[in-house]
């Protein structure tokens, strides 16, 4: 990856840290590739979709199998308060907003899932969307991932190398907030209804971001017809745009709206509390 080469070549400490963060953002956006493998759209060969999906899951510390069934539930029950496992509750405070944007909540979930599944523990929420016939496969995948991480850890010690730490582990952690900015914008603050036009948001970031995120900012279009391949979403958008809600020009504008709404909700809550005294 180009960003990894920049890390290797730079001698300036400021650029070095900048390139590590940039590299981490590129790694985080690999999620888009895994997402497409879940929908079986990148390759015509089913096994190739599976293989690439599992490999990306390993890089991201996320079970591909769990992500597949979790995502299927997300599409089936988008924005349902109880049944959508990927629903991001609207933040009640700026602290809750920061917890999500900084990726604290997602990392707690990723680590919990990985070790719990390795121990064969499936929680009630997961039992709702993971078929019982696939639970053993999920456990085996998680155990294989843990074994893989331990092998990399011991190889790093044996060869006394920081390669995986510098080019993978640290960037992976630092890059996740960039993905959170986009994933949070997809549904947060939209209606909790079955109407895909009203419960999902399409936004228009730069062409570079659309490329990195495999056109997922066309998110309303994706939810309306999930089998449309990522490379055809712009054309699909042009077909549907007269029927869609007004588009958000940038991701940052979406987050400004979310932050404003948190402030408004807080003021209304304070006023309600005063009236109840």
C-alpha positions as CSV (number, residue, x, y, z in Angstrom):
1,X,0.0,0.0,0.0
2,X,1.3,3.5,-1.0
3,X,0.8,4.9,2.5
4,X,3.0,2.1,4.0
5,X,5.8,3.0,1.6
6,X,5.5,6.6,2.7
7,X,5.9,5.5,6.3
8,X,9.0,3.5,5.4
9,X,10.6,6.4,3.3
10,X,10.0,9.3,5.6
11,X,12.6,10.6,8.1
12,X,10.6,13.6,9.4
13,X,8.9,12.7,12.7
14,X,5.8,14.9,12.0
15,X,5.2,13.4,8.5
16,X,6.0,9.9,10.0
17,X,3.0,10.1,12.4
18,X,0.8,11.7,9.8
19,X,1.5,8.9,7.4
20,X,0.8,6.3,10.1
21,X,-2.6,7.9,10.7
22,X,-3.2,8.1,6.9
23,X,-2.2,4.4,6.5
24,X,-4.6,3.6,9.3
25,X,-7.5,5.3,7.5
26,X,-6.8,3.3,4.4
27,X,-6.8,0.1,6.5
28,X,-10.1,1.1,8.2
29,X,-11.7,1.6,4.8
30,X,-11.0,-2.0,3.9
31,X,-14.3,-2.5,5.7
32,X,-16.0,-1.4,2.5
33,X,-14.4,-4.3,0.7
34,X,-15.5,-6.8,3.3
35,X,-19.0,-5.2,3.1
36,X,-19.1,-5.8,-0.6
37,X,-17.9,-9.4,-0.1
38,X,-20.9,-9.9,2.2
39,X,-23.1,-8.9,-0.6
40,X,-21.1,-11.0,-3.1
41,X,-20.6,-8.2,-5.5
42,X,-16.8,-7.8,-6.0
43,X,-16.2,-11.1,-7.8
44,X,-18.3,-13.5,-9.8
45,X,-16.7,-16.4,-8.0
46,X,-18.4,-17.1,-4.7
47,X,-15.3,-18.7,-3.1
48,X,-13.2,-15.7,-4.0
49,X,-15.7,-13.4,-2.4
50,X,-15.6,-15.6,0.7
51,X,-11.8,-15.8,0.8
52,X,-11.3,-12.0,0.4
53,X,-14.0,-11.3,3.0
54,X,-12.3,-13.6,5.6
55,X,-8.9,-12.1,4.9
56,X,-10.2,-8.5,5.3
57,X,-12.0,-9.6,8.5
58,X,-8.7,-10.9,9.9
59,X,-6.9,-7.6,9.1
60,X,-9.7,-5.6,10.8
61,X,-10.0,-8.0,13.8
62,X,-13.6,-8.6,12.8
63,X,-15.3,-12.0,12.1
64,X,-16.5,-12.1,8.5
65,X,-19.1,-14.6,9.4
66,X,-20.5,-12.6,12.2
67,X,-20.4,-9.4,10.1
68,X,-22.3,-11.2,7.3
69,X,-25.3,-12.2,9.4
70,X,-25.2,-9.0,11.5
71,X,-25.3,-7.0,8.3
72,X,-28.2,-9.1,6.9
73,X,-30.2,-8.3,10.0
74,X,-29.2,-4.6,9.6
75,X,-30.7,-4.6,6.0
76,X,-33.8,-6.5,7.1
77,X,-34.5,-4.3,10.2
78,X,-32.9,-1.0,9.3
79,X,-33.3,1.5,12.2
80,X,-35.5,-0.8,14.2
81,X,-34.9,0.2,17.8
82,X,-34.6,-3.5,18.9
83,X,-33.9,-5.6,15.9
84,X,-31.2,-3.6,14.0
85,X,-27.9,-4.7,15.5
86,X,-26.0,-2.0,13.7
87,X,-28.3,0.9,14.7
88,X,-26.4,3.8,16.3
89,X,-28.6,5.4,18.9
90,X,-28.8,9.1,18.6
91,X,-26.2,10.5,21.1
92,X,-27.8,12.1,24.2
93,X,-24.7,14.1,24.9
94,X,-21.5,15.3,23.3
95,X,-19.7,12.8,25.4
96,X,-21.7,9.9,23.8
97,X,-21.0,11.4,20.4
98,X,-17.2,11.5,21.1
99,X,-17.3,7.9,22.4
100,X,-18.6,6.8,19.1
101,X,-16.5,9.0,16.8
102,X,-13.3,8.1,18.7
103,X,-14.2,4.4,18.2
104,X,-14.2,3.6,21.9
105,X,-17.5,1.8,21.7
106,X,-16.7,-0.1,18.5
107,X,-13.3,-1.4,19.9
108,X,-15.0,-2.6,23.0
109,X,-17.4,-4.5,20.9
110,X,-14.7,-5.9,18.5
111,X,-12.6,-7.2,21.4
112,X,-15.6,-8.6,23.3
113,X,-16.9,-10.4,20.2
114,X,-13.5,-11.9,19.3
115,X,-12.7,-13.3,22.7
116,X,-16.3,-14.3,23.6
117,X,-16.7,-16.2,20.3
118,X,-13.3,-17.9,20.8
119,X,-14.7,-19.2,24.1
120,X,-17.9,-20.4,22.4
121,X,-20.1,-17.8,24.0
122,X,-22.9,-16.3,21.8
123,X,-25.0,-13.6,23.3
124,X,-28.8,-13.4,23.0
125,X,-28.6,-10.6,20.4
126,X,-26.4,-12.7,18.1
127,X,-28.7,-15.7,18.5
128,X,-31.3,-13.5,16.9
129,X,-29.4,-13.2,13.6
130,X,-26.8,-15.9,13.4
131,X,-28.4,-19.2,12.2
132,X,-27.9,-22.0,14.7
133,X,-26.3,-24.0,11.9
134,X,-23.5,-21.4,11.6
135,X,-22.6,-20.9,15.3
136,X,-19.9,-23.6,15.3
137,X,-18.4,-22.1,12.1
138,X,-18.4,-18.7,13.8
139,X,-16.6,-20.1,16.8
140,X,-14.0,-21.9,14.6
141,X,-13.4,-18.7,12.6
142,X,-12.8,-16.7,15.8
143,X,-10.4,-19.3,17.2
144,X,-8.5,-19.4,13.9
145,X,-8.2,-15.6,14.0
146,X,-6.8,-15.7,17.6
147,X,-4.3,-18.4,16.6
148,X,-3.2,-16.3,13.6
149,X,-2.7,-13.2,15.9
150,X,-0.6,-15.3,18.3
151,X,1.5,-16.6,15.5
152,X,2.2,-13.1,14.3
153,X,2.9,-12.0,17.8
154,X,5.5,-14.7,18.4
155,X,7.1,-14.3,15.0
156,X,7.5,-10.6,15.8
157,X,9.3,-11.5,19.1
158,X,11.4,-14.2,17.5
159,X,12.6,-12.0,14.6
160,X,12.7,-8.9,16.9
161,X,10.6,-6.9,14.4
162,X,8.2,-4.0,14.9
163,X,6.9,-4.4,11.3
164,X,3.3,-5.6,12.2
165,X,3.1,-3.1,15.0
166,X,4.0,-0.1,12.9
167,X,2.3,-1.1,9.6
168,X,-0.8,-2.8,10.9
169,X,-1.7,-2.8,14.6
170,X,-1.1,0.9,15.5
171,X,-2.5,2.2,12.2
172,X,-5.5,-0.1,12.5
173,X,-6.4,1.5,15.9
174,X,-5.7,5.1,14.8
175,X,-7.6,4.8,11.5
176,X,-11.0,3.6,12.8
177,X,-12.3,7.1,13.7
178,X,-12.2,8.0,10.0
179,X,-14.5,5.1,9.2
180,X,-16.8,5.9,12.1
181,X,-17.4,9.4,10.7
182,X,-18.9,7.9,7.6
183,X,-20.7,5.0,9.1
184,X,-22.4,7.2,11.7
185,X,-23.6,9.5,8.9
186,X,-25.4,6.7,7.2
187,X,-28.4,6.4,9.5
188,X,-27.9,8.4,12.7
189,X,-30.7,11.0,13.2
190,X,-32.9,9.5,10.4
191,X,-36.4,8.1,11.0
192,X,-36.9,4.9,12.9
193,X,-39.2,3.5,10.2
194,X,-39.2,0.8,7.5
195,X,-39.1,3.4,4.8
196,X,-35.6,3.2,3.3
197,X,-35.7,6.7,1.8
198,X,-36.5,8.1,5.3
199,X,-34.3,5.9,7.5
200,X,-31.1,6.1,5.4
201,X,-28.9,9.0,4.3
202,X,-27.0,9.6,1.0
203,X,-24.1,12.1,1.1
204,X,-21.6,13.4,-1.4
205,X,-18.0,13.5,-0.1
206,X,-15.0,13.8,-2.4
207,X,-14.3,11.4,-5.2
208,X,-11.3,10.0,-3.3
209,X,-13.6,9.1,-0.4
210,X,-16.1,7.5,-2.7
211,X,-13.3,5.5,-4.1
212,X,-12.0,4.4,-0.7
213,X,-15.5,3.7,0.6
214,X,-16.6,1.8,-2.6
215,X,-19.4,4.2,-3.3
216,X,-21.1,3.5,0.1
217,X,-22.0,7.2,0.6
218,X,-24.8,6.3,-1.9
219,X,-26.3,4.6,1.1
220,X,-30.0,5.1,0.5
221,X,-29.6,3.6,-3.0
222,X,-27.7,0.7,-1.5
223,X,-30.5,0.0,1.0
224,X,-33.2,0.3,-1.5
225,X,-31.6,-2.4,-3.7
226,X,-28.7,-4.1,-1.9
227,X,-27.7,-6.3,-4.9
228,X,-26.7,-3.3,-7.0
229,X,-22.9,-3.7,-7.3
230,X,-20.9,-0.8,-5.8
231,X,-19.6,0.4,-9.2
232,X,-23.2,0.8,-10.5
233,X,-24.4,2.9,-7.5
234,X,-23.7,6.3,-9.1
235,X,-25.8,5.4,-12.1
236,X,-28.5,3.9,-9.9
237,X,-28.5,7.2,-7.9
238,X,-29.2,9.1,-11.2
239,X,-32.2,6.8,-11.9
240,X,-33.6,7.4,-8.4
241,X,-32.6,10.9,-7.4
242,X,-36.0,12.5,-8.2
243,X,-37.6,10.2,-5.6
244,X,-35.0,10.6,-2.9
245,X,-34.8,12.9,0.0
246,X,-32.5,16.0,-0.4
247,X,-28.9,14.9,-0.5
248,X,-26.3,16.0,2.1
249,X,-23.4,17.8,0.3
250,X,-20.7,16.6,2.7
251,X,-20.2,14.2,5.6
252,X,-19.1,17.1,7.8
253,X,-22.4,18.9,7.2
254,X,-24.2,15.8,8.5
255,X,-22.2,15.8,11.7
256,X,-22.8,19.5,12.2
257,X,-26.6,18.7,12.0
258,X,-26.1,15.9,14.5
259,X,-24.2,18.2,16.9
260,X,-26.8,20.9,16.6
261,X,-29.6,18.4,17.3
262,X,-27.7,17.2,20.4
263,X,-27.7,20.8,21.7
264,X,-31.4,21.3,20.9
265,X,-32.3,18.0,22.6
266,X,-30.3,18.9,25.6
267,X,-32.0,22.3,25.9
268,X,-35.5,20.7,25.6
269,X,-34.5,18.1,28.3
270,X,-33.4,20.9,30.6
271,X,-36.6,22.9,30.1
272,X,-38.6,19.7,30.7
273,X,-36.7,19.1,34.0
274,X,-37.3,22.7,35.1
275,X,-41.1,22.4,34.5
276,X,-41.2,19.1,36.4
277,X,-39.6,20.7,39.6
